């Protein structure tokens, strides 16, 4: 069985929630664990209608929600589902087959944005071919997965407000390199639509610099979420 963990927060704004849940309803031999961070926009009503396991963790960041789901997951394969990425139901069988091994296996899907723009195509190419294939860093919008070998070690997502996926990749990568499936996770470009493609691209690069300079995750998260608050509410200091 595959355990699919979906960390949600005010997802109605993006518009992908209905399609995500419809796709998940078609997945066989799976448990779907939704962990909500305190949505106030109607997402909870739709999530309750889905019939999936729904856990509430108000005021939490994404890593905490993922770990809340991991603590109750019972599958032989874990799939961390980005809350604004669309994944076709048939892809989960490919993930399950990839994870069916006595050796450690982890990885993600290939990345694609739902907005066609040269800079976004370049961003996805870099994310797939350079950051994933060469550097072994798998962002959550690739929908990171891992198998029983890591589950037995009780792997948890680093408790960080941002770049938790980078730190998790570094840990998993010390065990084995990641596997990138050709199947795609089509991610909403809502940040680029609302902030502007150039502005958001610059912001992303500044965040990577801040990460390497070891700026506090809370400060980076506030900068990333300012004006959008897609992953969690900004906590003012």
Phi and psi restraints in degrees (value plus and minus 20) as a CYANA .aco file:
   2 UNK   PHI    -121.8   -81.8
   2 UNK   PSI     114.2   154.2
   3 UNK   PHI    -121.2   -81.2
   3 UNK   PSI      99.8   139.8
   4 UNK   PHI    -127.1   -87.1
   4 UNK   PSI      99.5   139.5
   5 UNK   PHI    -129.5   -89.5
   5 UNK   PSI     101.1   141.1
   6 UNK   PHI    -136.8   -96.8
   6 UNK   PSI      87.5   127.5
   7 UNK   PHI    -110.4   -70.4
   7 UNK   PSI      90.4   130.4
   8 UNK   PHI    -128.4   -88.4
   8 UNK   PSI     136.1   176.1
   9 UNK   PHI    -184.8  -144.8
   9 UNK   PSI      89.5   129.5
  10 UNK   PHI      28.4    68.4
  10 UNK   PSI      38.4    78.4
  11 UNK   PHI    -104.1   -64.1
  11 UNK   PSI     -31.1     8.9
  12 UNK   PHI     -79.9   -39.9
  12 UNK   PSI     -53.7   -13.7
  13 UNK   PHI     -80.9   -40.9
  13 UNK   PSI     -56.4   -16.4
  14 UNK   PHI     -94.8   -54.8
  14 UNK   PSI     -58.6   -18.6
  15 UNK   PHI      72.9   112.9
  15 UNK   PSI     -14.6    25.4
  16 UNK   PHI    -117.0   -77.0
  16 UNK   PSI     -29.9    10.1
  17 UNK   PHI     -80.5   -40.5
  17 UNK   PSI     -65.5   -25.5
  18 UNK   PHI     -79.1   -39.1
  18 UNK   PSI     -64.8   -24.8
  19 UNK   PHI     -86.4   -46.4
  19 UNK   PSI     -61.0   -21.0
  20 UNK   PHI     -78.8   -38.8
  20 UNK   PSI     -68.6   -28.6
  21 UNK   PHI     -86.8   -46.8
  21 UNK   PSI     -58.6   -18.6
  22 UNK   PHI     -81.8   -41.8
  22 UNK   PSI     -63.5   -23.5
  23 UNK   PHI     -81.9   -41.9
  23 UNK   PSI     -61.8   -21.8
  24 UNK   PHI     -88.6   -48.6
  24 UNK   PSI     -51.5   -11.5
  25 UNK   PHI     -84.3   -44.3
  25 UNK   PSI     -41.6    -1.6
  26 UNK   PHI    -112.0   -72.0
  26 UNK   PSI     -21.9    18.1
  27 UNK   PHI    -103.0   -63.0
  27 UNK   PSI     109.3   149.3
  28 UNK   PHI    -116.6   -76.6
  28 UNK   PSI     135.7   175.7
  29 UNK   PHI      32.7    72.7
  29 UNK   PSI      32.7    72.7
  30 UNK   PHI    -163.1  -123.1
  30 UNK   PSI     130.4   170.4
  31 UNK   PHI    -133.4   -93.4
  31 UNK   PSI     112.8   152.8
  32 UNK   PHI    -129.6   -89.6
  32 UNK   PSI     102.2   142.2
  33 UNK   PHI    -135.7   -95.7
  33 UNK   PSI      93.7   133.7
  34 UNK   PHI    -121.0   -81.0
  34 UNK   PSI     109.2   149.2
  35 UNK   PHI    -140.7  -100.7
  35 UNK   PSI      94.8   134.8
  36 UNK   PHI    -121.8   -81.8
  36 UNK   PSI     120.6   160.6
  37 UNK   PHI    -113.5   -73.5
  37 UNK   PSI      -1.2    38.8
  38 UNK   PHI      83.7   123.7
  38 UNK   PSI      23.8    63.8
  39 UNK   PHI     -82.4   -42.4
  39 UNK   PSI     123.4   163.4
  40 UNK   PHI    -146.4  -106.4
  40 UNK   PSI      -6.9    33.1
  41 UNK   PHI    -131.2   -91.2
  41 UNK   PSI     -10.2    29.8
  42 UNK   PHI      83.0   123.0
  42 UNK   PSI     -27.3    12.7
  43 UNK   PHI     -79.5   -39.5
  43 UNK   PSI     -59.8   -19.8
  44 UNK   PHI     -82.7   -42.7
  44 UNK   PSI     -56.2   -16.2
  45 UNK   PHI     -82.0   -42.0
  45 UNK   PSI     -64.8   -24.8
  46 UNK   PHI     -87.4   -47.4
  46 UNK   PSI     -58.5   -18.5
  47 UNK   PHI     -86.2   -46.2
  47 UNK   PSI     -58.7   -18.7
  48 UNK   PHI     -84.1   -44.1
  48 UNK   PSI     -53.4   -13.4
  49 UNK   PHI     -91.1   -51.1
  49 UNK   PSI     -41.7    -1.7
  50 UNK   PHI     -89.3   -49.3
  50 UNK   PSI     -48.6    -8.6
  51 UNK   PHI      63.6   103.6
  51 UNK   PSI     -20.7    19.3
  52 UNK   PHI     -96.4   -56.4
  52 UNK   PSI     141.0   181.0
  53 UNK   PHI     -80.8   -40.8
  53 UNK   PSI     105.2   145.2
  54 UNK   PHI    -142.6  -102.6
  54 UNK   PSI      98.9   138.9
  55 UNK   PHI    -131.9   -91.9
  55 UNK   PSI     124.4   164.4
  56 UNK   PHI    -133.8   -93.8
  56 UNK   PSI     111.2   151.2
  57 UNK   PHI    -158.9  -118.9
  57 UNK   PSI      51.2    91.2
  58 UNK   PHI     -79.3   -39.3
  58 UNK   PSI     123.4   163.4
  59 UNK   PHI      57.8    97.8
  59 UNK   PSI     -11.6    28.4
  60 UNK   PHI    -112.2   -72.2
  60 UNK   PSI     137.0   177.0
  61 UNK   PHI    -110.7   -70.7
  61 UNK   PSI     154.1   194.1
  62 UNK   PHI     -83.2   -43.2
  62 UNK   PSI     -60.4   -20.4
  63 UNK   PHI     -79.9   -39.9
  63 UNK   PSI     -61.4   -21.4
  64 UNK   PHI     -84.0   -44.0
  64 UNK   PSI     -58.3   -18.3
  65 UNK   PHI     -87.9   -47.9
  65 UNK   PSI     -61.2   -21.2
  66 UNK   PHI     -81.8   -41.8
  66 UNK   PSI     -63.9   -23.9
  67 UNK   PHI     -87.0   -47.0
  67 UNK   PSI     -53.1   -13.1
  68 UNK   PHI     -82.3   -42.3
  68 UNK   PSI     -60.0   -20.0
  69 UNK   PHI     -90.5   -50.5
  69 UNK   PSI     -61.3   -21.3
  70 UNK   PHI     -80.0   -40.0
  70 UNK   PSI     -53.4   -13.4
  71 UNK   PHI     -85.3   -45.3
  71 UNK   PSI     -43.0    -3.0
  72 UNK   PHI    -133.3   -93.3
  72 UNK   PSI     -23.9    16.1
  73 UNK   PHI     -85.4   -45.4
  73 UNK   PSI     121.4   161.4
  74 UNK   PHI    -140.8  -100.8
  74 UNK   PSI     -15.5    24.5
  75 UNK   PHI     -99.9   -59.9
  75 UNK   PSI     148.2   188.2
  76 UNK   PHI    -108.1   -68.1
  76 UNK   PSI     -26.2    13.8
  77 UNK   PHI    -162.7  -122.7
  77 UNK   PSI     115.8   155.8
  78 UNK   PHI    -128.5   -88.5
  78 UNK   PSI     113.6   153.6
  79 UNK   PHI    -146.1  -106.1
  79 UNK   PSI      94.3   134.3
  80 UNK   PHI    -110.8   -70.8
  80 UNK   PSI      85.1   125.1
  81 UNK   PHI    -109.2   -69.2
  81 UNK   PSI      94.0   134.0
  82 UNK   PHI     -79.5   -39.5
  82 UNK   PSI     114.8   154.8
  83 UNK   PHI     -93.8   -53.8
  83 UNK   PSI     -27.6    12.4
  84 UNK   PHI    -145.2  -105.2
  84 UNK   PSI       2.8    42.8
  85 UNK   PHI    -132.3   -92.3
  85 UNK   PSI     117.5   157.5
  86 UNK   PHI    -115.3   -75.3
  86 UNK   PSI     109.4   149.4
  87 UNK   PHI    -149.3  -109.3
  87 UNK   PSI     100.4   140.4
  88 UNK   PHI     -83.1   -43.1
  88 UNK   PSI     125.0   165.0
  89 UNK   PHI     -77.7   -37.7
  89 UNK   PSI     -56.5   -16.5
  90 UNK   PHI     -85.2   -45.2
  90 UNK   PSI     -41.9    -1.9
  91 UNK   PHI     -88.1   -48.1
  91 UNK   PSI     -49.0    -9.0
  92 UNK   PHI     -85.1   -45.1
  92 UNK   PSI     -50.0   -10.0
  93 UNK   PHI     -87.4   -47.4
  93 UNK   PSI     -56.8   -16.8
  94 UNK   PHI     -83.2   -43.2
  94 UNK   PSI     -61.2   -21.2
  95 UNK   PHI     -83.3   -43.3
  95 UNK   PSI     -64.5   -24.5
  96 UNK   PHI     -80.7   -40.7
  96 UNK   PSI     -62.9   -22.9
  97 UNK   PHI     -86.1   -46.1
  97 UNK   PSI     -59.4   -19.4
  98 UNK   PHI     -83.7   -43.7
  98 UNK   PSI     -53.0   -13.0
  99 UNK   PHI    -106.7   -66.7
  99 UNK   PSI     -25.6    14.4
 100 UNK   PHI    -100.2   -60.2
 100 UNK   PSI      58.8    98.8
 101 UNK   PHI    -172.3  -132.3
 101 UNK   PSI     130.8   170.8
 102 UNK   PHI    -102.5   -62.5
 102 UNK   PSI     -26.0    14.0
 103 UNK   PHI    -122.9   -82.9
 103 UNK   PSI     138.1   178.1
 104 UNK   PHI     -80.7   -40.7
 104 UNK   PSI     112.2   152.2
 105 UNK   PHI    -156.1  -116.1
 105 UNK   PSI     111.7   151.7
 106 UNK   PHI    -170.4  -130.4
 106 UNK   PSI     142.0   182.0
 107 UNK   PHI     147.9   187.9
 107 UNK   PSI    -168.0  -128.0
 108 UNK   PHI    -187.8  -147.8
 108 UNK   PSI     159.9   199.9
 109 UNK   PHI    -109.1   -69.1
 109 UNK   PSI     148.2   188.2
 110 UNK   PHI     -97.7   -57.7
 110 UNK   PSI     126.4   166.4
 111 UNK   PHI    -115.1   -75.1
 111 UNK   PSI     122.7   162.7
 112 UNK   PHI    -171.3  -131.3
 112 UNK   PSI     118.6   158.6
 113 UNK   PHI    -110.5   -70.5
 113 UNK   PSI     136.9   176.9
 114 UNK   PHI    -108.7   -68.7
 114 UNK   PSI     -11.6    28.4
 115 UNK   PHI    -144.1  -104.1
 115 UNK   PSI     105.4   145.4
 116 UNK   PHI    -108.0   -68.0
 116 UNK   PSI      92.5   132.5
 117 UNK   PHI    -172.7  -132.7
 117 UNK   PSI     121.8   161.8
 118 UNK   PHI     -74.2   -34.2
 118 UNK   PSI     -61.4   -21.4
 119 UNK   PHI     -88.9   -48.9
 119 UNK   PSI     -54.9   -14.9
 120 UNK   PHI     -94.2   -54.2
 120 UNK   PSI     -54.5   -14.5
 121 UNK   PHI     -82.9   -42.9
 121 UNK   PSI     -61.0   -21.0
 122 UNK   PHI     -84.1   -44.1
 122 UNK   PSI     -60.9   -20.9
 123 UNK   PHI     -80.9   -40.9
 123 UNK   PSI     -65.0   -25.0
 124 UNK   PHI     -85.9   -45.9
 124 UNK   PSI     -61.7   -21.7
 125 UNK   PHI     -78.6   -38.6
 125 UNK   PSI     -66.0   -26.0
 126 UNK   PHI     -83.9   -43.9
 126 UNK   PSI     -62.7   -22.7
 127 UNK   PHI     -82.1   -42.1
 127 UNK   PSI     -58.4   -18.4
 128 UNK   PHI     -97.9   -57.9
 128 UNK   PSI     -73.5   -33.5
 129 UNK   PHI    -105.3   -65.3
 129 UNK   PSI     -51.3   -11.3
 130 UNK   PHI    -123.6   -83.6
 130 UNK   PSI     -82.3   -42.3
 131 UNK   PHI     -84.2   -44.2
 131 UNK   PSI     -63.7   -23.7
 132 UNK   PHI     -98.8   -58.8
 132 UNK   PSI     -82.1   -42.1
 133 UNK   PHI     -86.8   -46.8
 133 UNK   PSI     -58.6   -18.6
 134 UNK   PHI    -118.2   -78.2
 134 UNK   PSI     -57.8   -17.8
 135 UNK   PHI    -117.7   -77.7
 135 UNK   PSI     -35.4     4.6
 136 UNK   PHI      53.6    93.6
 136 UNK   PSI       3.4    43.4
 137 UNK   PHI    -124.2   -84.2
 137 UNK   PSI     102.0   142.0
 138 UNK   PHI    -135.8   -95.8
 138 UNK   PSI      88.4   128.4
 139 UNK   PHI     -93.2   -53.2
 139 UNK   PSI     140.3   180.3
 140 UNK   PHI     -85.4   -45.4
 140 UNK   PSI     -44.8    -4.8
 141 UNK   PHI     -92.8   -52.8
 141 UNK   PSI     -22.7    17.3
 142 UNK   PHI    -105.9   -65.9
 142 UNK   PSI     -27.3    12.7
 143 UNK   PHI      40.8    80.8
 143 UNK   PSI      56.9    96.9
 144 UNK   PHI     -86.6   -46.6
 144 UNK   PSI     120.0   160.0
 145 UNK   PHI    -155.3  -115.3
 145 UNK   PSI     139.5   179.5
 146 UNK   PHI    -175.1  -135.1
 146 UNK   PSI     141.9   181.9
 147 UNK   PHI    -124.5   -84.5
 147 UNK   PSI    -192.3  -152.3
 148 UNK   PHI     -75.8   -35.8
 148 UNK   PSI     -53.9   -13.9
 149 UNK   PHI     -77.9   -37.9
 149 UNK   PSI     -55.2   -15.2
 150 UNK   PHI    -104.6   -64.6
 150 UNK   PSI     -52.6   -12.6
 151 UNK   PHI     -82.1   -42.1
 151 UNK   PSI     -61.2   -21.2
 152 UNK   PHI     -82.3   -42.3
 152 UNK   PSI     -45.5    -5.5
 153 UNK   PHI    -107.3   -67.3
 153 UNK   PSI     -16.3    23.7
 154 UNK   PHI      34.3    74.3
 154 UNK   PSI      28.4    68.4
 155 UNK   PHI     -81.3   -41.3
 155 UNK   PSI     116.2   156.2
 156 UNK   PHI    -148.6  -108.6
 156 UNK   PSI     136.0   176.0
 157 UNK   PHI     -96.6   -56.6
 157 UNK   PSI     112.4   152.4
 158 UNK   PHI     -73.2   -33.2
 158 UNK   PSI     116.3   156.3
 159 UNK   PHI     -99.4   -59.4
 159 UNK   PSI      53.2    93.2
 160 UNK   PHI    -146.9  -106.9
 160 UNK   PSI     129.3   169.3
 161 UNK   PHI     -95.4   -55.4
 161 UNK   PSI     -38.9     1.1
 162 UNK   PHI    -178.9  -138.9
 162 UNK   PSI     137.3   177.3
 163 UNK   PHI      41.5    81.5
 163 UNK   PSI       2.1    42.1
 164 UNK   PHI     -86.8   -46.8
 164 UNK   PSI     -51.6   -11.6
 165 UNK   PHI     -89.3   -49.3
 165 UNK   PSI     -54.5   -14.5
 166 UNK   PHI     -85.0   -45.0
 166 UNK   PSI     -65.3   -25.3
 167 UNK   PHI     -87.8   -47.8
 167 UNK   PSI     -57.3   -17.3
 168 UNK   PHI     -83.7   -43.7
 168 UNK   PSI     -62.0   -22.0
 169 UNK   PHI     -80.5   -40.5
 169 UNK   PSI     -61.2   -21.2
 170 UNK   PHI     -83.0   -43.0
 170 UNK   PSI     -58.2   -18.2
 171 UNK   PHI     -88.4   -48.4
 171 UNK   PSI     -71.3   -31.3
 172 UNK   PHI     -82.8   -42.8
 172 UNK   PSI     -55.5   -15.5
 173 UNK   PHI     -86.8   -46.8
 173 UNK   PSI     -39.9     0.1
 174 UNK   PHI     -93.4   -53.4
 174 UNK   PSI     -35.2     4.8
 175 UNK   PHI    -112.4   -72.4
 175 UNK   PSI     -61.1   -21.1
 176 UNK   PHI    -189.8  -149.8
 176 UNK   PSI     138.2   178.2
 177 UNK   PHI     -90.8   -50.8
 177 UNK   PSI     134.0   174.0
 178 UNK   PHI     -96.7   -56.7
 178 UNK   PSI     134.0   174.0
 179 UNK   PHI    -125.8   -85.8
 179 UNK   PSI     101.2   141.2
 180 UNK   PHI    -120.5   -80.5
 180 UNK   PSI      98.8   138.8
 181 UNK   PHI    -100.2   -60.2
 181 UNK   PSI     130.8   170.8
 182 UNK   PHI     -93.5   -53.5
 182 UNK   PSI     -42.3    -2.3
 183 UNK   PHI     -79.3   -39.3
 183 UNK   PSI     124.2   164.2
 184 UNK   PHI    -127.6   -87.6
 184 UNK   PSI     124.5   164.5
 185 UNK   PHI    -122.4   -82.4
 185 UNK   PSI      96.6   136.6
 186 UNK   PHI    -114.3   -74.3
 186 UNK   PSI      88.2   128.2
 187 UNK   PHI    -117.7   -77.7
 187 UNK   PSI     118.8   158.8
 188 UNK   PHI     -81.1   -41.1
 188 UNK   PSI     117.2   157.2
 189 UNK   PHI    -116.7   -76.7
 189 UNK   PSI      12.5    52.5
 190 UNK   PHI     -78.6   -38.6
 190 UNK   PSI     -57.0   -17.0
 191 UNK   PHI     -82.9   -42.9
 191 UNK   PSI     -61.6   -21.6
 192 UNK   PHI     -90.6   -50.6
 192 UNK   PSI     -57.0   -17.0
 193 UNK   PHI     -85.1   -45.1
 193 UNK   PSI     -62.7   -22.7
 194 UNK   PHI    -105.2   -65.2
 194 UNK   PSI     -53.1   -13.1
 195 UNK   PHI    -114.4   -74.4
 195 UNK   PSI     -36.5     3.5
 196 UNK   PHI      76.5   116.5
 196 UNK   PSI     118.5   158.5
 197 UNK   PHI     -83.3   -43.3
 197 UNK   PSI     -65.1   -25.1
 198 UNK   PHI     -87.3   -47.3
 198 UNK   PSI     -66.6   -26.6
 199 UNK   PHI     -81.7   -41.7
 199 UNK   PSI     -65.0   -25.0
 200 UNK   PHI     -86.7   -46.7
 200 UNK   PSI     -56.6   -16.6
 201 UNK   PHI     -83.0   -43.0
 201 UNK   PSI     -61.4   -21.4
 202 UNK   PHI     -85.1   -45.1
 202 UNK   PSI     -62.5   -22.5
 203 UNK   PHI     -79.4   -39.4
 203 UNK   PSI     -62.9   -22.9
 204 UNK   PHI     -80.9   -40.9
 204 UNK   PSI     -61.3   -21.3
 205 UNK   PHI     -89.2   -49.2
 205 UNK   PSI     -57.2   -17.2
 206 UNK   PHI     -83.8   -43.8
 206 UNK   PSI     -57.1   -17.1
 207 UNK   PHI     -85.8   -45.8
 207 UNK   PSI     -60.0   -20.0
 208 UNK   PHI     -83.2   -43.2
 208 UNK   PSI     -59.9   -19.9
 209 UNK   PHI     -83.2   -43.2
 209 UNK   PSI     -63.9   -23.9
 210 UNK   PHI     -81.9   -41.9
 210 UNK   PSI     -57.5   -17.5
 211 UNK   PHI     -81.3   -41.3
 211 UNK   PSI     -66.0   -26.0
 212 UNK   PHI     -89.1   -49.1
 212 UNK   PSI     -45.3    -5.3
 213 UNK   PHI    -105.9   -65.9
 213 UNK   PSI     -19.7    20.3
 214 UNK   PHI      43.3    83.3
 214 UNK   PSI      17.2    57.2
 215 UNK   PHI     -86.0   -46.0
 215 UNK   PSI     128.6   168.6
 216 UNK   PHI     -80.5   -40.5
 216 UNK   PSI     119.5   159.5
 217 UNK   PHI     -76.9   -36.9
 217 UNK   PSI     -56.2   -16.2
 218 UNK   PHI     -84.4   -44.4
 218 UNK   PSI     -61.0   -21.0
 219 UNK   PHI     -87.8   -47.8
 219 UNK   PSI     -62.3   -22.3
 220 UNK   PHI     -83.9   -43.9
 220 UNK   PSI     -60.6   -20.6
 221 UNK   PHI     -83.9   -43.9
 221 UNK   PSI     -60.9   -20.9
 222 UNK   PHI     -80.7   -40.7
 222 UNK   PSI     -61.7   -21.7
 223 UNK   PHI     -85.1   -45.1
 223 UNK   PSI     -62.0   -22.0
 224 UNK   PHI     -88.1   -48.1
 224 UNK   PSI     -60.3   -20.3
 225 UNK   PHI    -110.1   -70.1
 225 UNK   PSI     -28.5    11.5
 226 UNK   PHI     -75.6   -35.6
 226 UNK   PSI     105.4   145.4
 227 UNK   PHI      64.8   104.8
 227 UNK   PSI     -31.3     8.7
 228 UNK   PHI    -144.1  -104.1
 228 UNK   PSI     -70.8   -30.8
 229 UNK   PHI      31.6    71.6
 229 UNK   PSI      36.7    76.7
 230 UNK   PHI    -105.5   -65.5
 230 UNK   PSI     -54.4   -14.4
 231 UNK   PHI    -113.8   -73.8
 231 UNK   PSI     -51.0   -11.0
 232 UNK   PHI    -191.0  -151.0
 232 UNK   PSI     146.8   186.8
 233 UNK   PHI     -92.6   -52.6
 233 UNK   PSI     127.4   167.4
 234 UNK   PHI     -99.4   -59.4
 234 UNK   PSI     105.8   145.8
 235 UNK   PHI    -116.1   -76.1
 235 UNK   PSI      93.4   133.4
 236 UNK   PHI     -95.4   -55.4
 236 UNK   PSI     122.2   162.2
